[in-house]
Amino acid sequence: MENKDNKDTSKQIMRRAESLFMRYGIKSVSMDDIARELGISKKTLYQFFENKEDLILRTIESHLHDEVCDMDLIQAGAANALQEIMLLARHIIGQFQELTPSVVYDLKKYYPEAWEMIDKMQREHVYQSILDNLKRGMTEGDYRKDLNPEIMARLHVGSLYLPIDQSLFPVREFQPDQVFKEYIYHFVRGVASEQGLDKMTKYLQEAKQAAGGL
């Protein structure tokens, strides 16, 4: 069983590795780069991870666990469905600002097992969270009563990685966070009732005054 010191060291390695992967892509970051970033030898690095694939799989697993916790906290703390989806959008936009588009490409091509973990989380947890949000918003009167929440939730999940699809939005022309911001405005306006649109306008005005926008 991994002791506390080893567990803490593993977490530190994964956090630093994730930061490098997000900035430079996964394929281009070597175990030597990670060891150098941490100021440790590669031999020490291999005491905690069998190889680069093991490090990637465990880093993705840890990241997804943290993501689920963050989403659940946002969901539990939001005053209503509209506030919840706007806070979730802000959270995702922040991630896109740190993400190089090659990360997704590298995962799909070179580490399909890691990508499958992400895809499963999107298809299951994210789908259920958005479905619950849509149903909650319809009950609260902020979303249209004639929505088909199952279809809309699936459309949302299917759209999450479009902002970093280089064939549609080359990064030299479009920033992923800006693409997602346009998408989420379109999505929320499409599901919102008149009451919801009024709330959304007030929310965006308050957010802009407090923190410079969504």
N, C-alpha and C positions, 0 to 999 in steps of 0.2 A: 504493500500500500504506500502511495506517495506521501512523504511527510510534509509538514507545513512549509518548511524552508524550500524544499524542492518544488512544491506547488506554486509558491510565490515567485520563484525564479522562472518557472515555466510560463507563468502569466506575464511576467515582465518581458520575456523573450517574445512571446506571441504578440504583445502590444506593440513592441518596436518593429517586429517583422510586418505586422499589419500596416503600420504607418509607411514603411518602405514600399510594400506592395501597392498600397493605394496611390502613392506618389509616382512610382516608376513602372508599375506593372509587375506581374508575377514572374514572367519568363526572364526578364532582364535582371532580376535580383537574385544573387547567388547566396549560398550558405556563407561564403567568405565575406560578402557584403554585410550580412546580418551579424556575423561574429565581430567584424570591424566596427559596426555601428554600436554594438553593445560593449566593446572593449574587452572581449574575451577571446580565447582561442577557439578554433573550429572543433578541436578535440572536446573542449568543454561543452560546446553546443550539441555535439553528438551524444553527450551523456544524457541529454534530456529529450532529444528527438532522433529517431532512427535515420531519417533522411529528410530531404526537402519536402517530399510528398506528405510525410507524416506531420511535419511542421504546418504545412498548408491545411491539411484536413483538420487538425486540432485547432488551428487559428480560426478557421471558418466556423467550426463547431462552437467555439467560445464566443465569436462575434454574433452568431445567430442566437445564442442563449441570451446575450446582453440585449440584442434587438427585441426579442420577445418580451423581456422584462421592461424595456423602455416603452414599448407599445402598450403593454398592460397598465403601466403607471399612468400614461397619458389618457388611456381609456377610462381608468378609474377616477382620475382627477378632473376630467372635463365636466363642465356644468351642463352641457347639452351636446347633441350629436354634431352640430355645426362647428362648435368650438373644438371638439375632438378631432374632426377631419382637418381643420385648419392647423392645429398643433402638430398632427401627424405629418402634414405637408411640410411644415417648417423644419421638422426633424429630418425628413427625407432630402429636402433641398440642401440642408447643411452637409449631408453625406455626399451628395453629388458634387458639392464644391470641393471636396477632398479627394474625389475619385478620378483616376485617369481611366478613360474608356477602354484601354487595352486590358484592364483587369478581367473584365467579363470575357473578352475574346480568349485570353490566356487560359482561364478556367475551363471554358467550353472545349477548347482544342486539346489542352495538355493535361488537365486534371478533371475529367468528367465526373468522377465520384464526388469531388468537392462541389462542382456545379449542381449535381443532383440534390445535394443537401440544401442548397440555396433555393433551387426550384421547388423542392418539396415544401419548404417553409412558406414560400410565396403561395403555392397552390392550397395549402392547408391553413396555416395560421393567419396570413394576411387576408386571404379570402374570407375566413370566418369573421375576422375583425371588421372588415368593410361591410360584410353582410349584416352583422349586428348593428353597425353604425347606421346603415341605410334603414333598417327596420326601426331603430330608435328614433331617427329623424322623422320618419313617416308618422310615428306615434305622437311625437312632439309637435307636429304640424309644420316643421321647418323644411321638410322634403315633400315633394309632390305625392299625392295619394295614389296616382295611377302608375307609379314606378313598378317595374319588375326587378326586385332587389337581387335576385339570383343572377339575372343577366348582367345587371350593372356591376355587381361585385366581380364577376368573371371578366368583364371588359376592363375594369380597373386593374386587376392583377395582370392581365395580358398586356397592359400598356406601361407597366412600371419601368421596363428596361428600354423602351423606345427612345428615351432621351440620349442613350449612349449607343444607339444603333448608328454606326458610322456611315452606312449606306443611305440612311435617311437624313441624318444630322451630322455631317462632318464637323469635327471639333474645331477645325480652322474657321468655320463659319458660325457655329452654334455652340454656346456653352450649355452643358447638360442641365445645370440648375435652372437656367432661364427657360429651357424647353419644358422642363417639368412644371415650372411655375405657370407657364401658359396653359399646359395641359390641365393642371389641377383647378385653375380658375374656370376653364371650360367645363370640367366634370362637375364641379360644385354648382355652378350656375345652371347646368343642365338638370340637376336633380332637385334644386331648391324650389320651394314654393315662393309666393310673393312675400310671405312672412319671413321665410328664410333669406331671401335676397336682401330684405331690409336689414336683417341681423348681420349678414355677411358684409354689407357696406359699412355698417358701424364698426364691426370687428376690424376690418382692414384699415379704417381711419384711425382707430385706437392703436393698432399695431404699428402703423406708420409713424405716429406721433411718439410712441414709446421706444421703438427699436428700429426705425428705418424701414419698415415694411414687413411682409410675410417672411 
